[in-house]
Amino acid sequence: MKNIQGWDADRALSRIQELERLPGALLPILHALQEEFGYVDKAAIPLVASALNLSHAEVHGVLSFYHDFHRAPGGRHVLKVCRAEACQSMGCEKMIRHVENRLGVKLGETTEDRSFTVEPVYCLGNCALSPAVMLDGKLYGRVSSDVADFLIDDAKRHA
């Protein structure tokens, strides 16, 4: 996983200035900020708005619309849990409740120790092996509560 440093307005402004002249620069800038910091800090909104001559509401609207943009620092490990119909039909809700209880967070939240972020997604393309999860970019299928426990424990051991 990338070594992400904390929010820094000067570094953010530098990234914005690198990309502000691109056609349709808003999305590339937001992606660059997320790559740099692991999330798009709310302090970035006025910087981006000013650079692109947009309103704060326009920038906020794009951040809110696209679910892959994070507005707070995430965990060292990201567990994406599929909630699409195929995974629902194969019992993902039971596994989700187990993961939430195990980690002490709800979908969309990060553990207090910042070790895990658990995100809902609506199709990982692994329907034949549902329920499916993705942990740190690696796809897993037929994930039961026991398999979820194994994946969480393994990620903790290798952190």
Secondary structure as GFF3:
##gff-version 3
##sequence-region A 1 159
A	DSSP	alpha_helix	9	19	.	.	.	ID=ss1
A	DSSP	alpha_helix	26	37	.	.	.	ID=ss2
A	DSSP	alpha_helix	44	52	.	.	.	ID=ss3
A	DSSP	alpha_helix	56	65	.	.	.	ID=ss4
A	DSSP	beta_strand	77	82	.	.	.	ID=ss5
A	DSSP	alpha_helix	85	89	.	.	.	ID=ss6
A	DSSP	alpha_helix	92	103	.	.	.	ID=ss7
A	DSSP	beta_strand	109	110	.	.	.	ID=ss8
A	DSSP	beta_strand	116	121	.	.	.	ID=ss9
A	DSSP	three_ten_helix	127	129	.	.	.	ID=ss10
A	DSSP	beta_strand	133	135	.	.	.	ID=ss11
A	DSSP	beta_strand	138	140	.	.	.	ID=ss12
A	DSSP	alpha_helix	145	157	.	.	.	ID=ss13
###
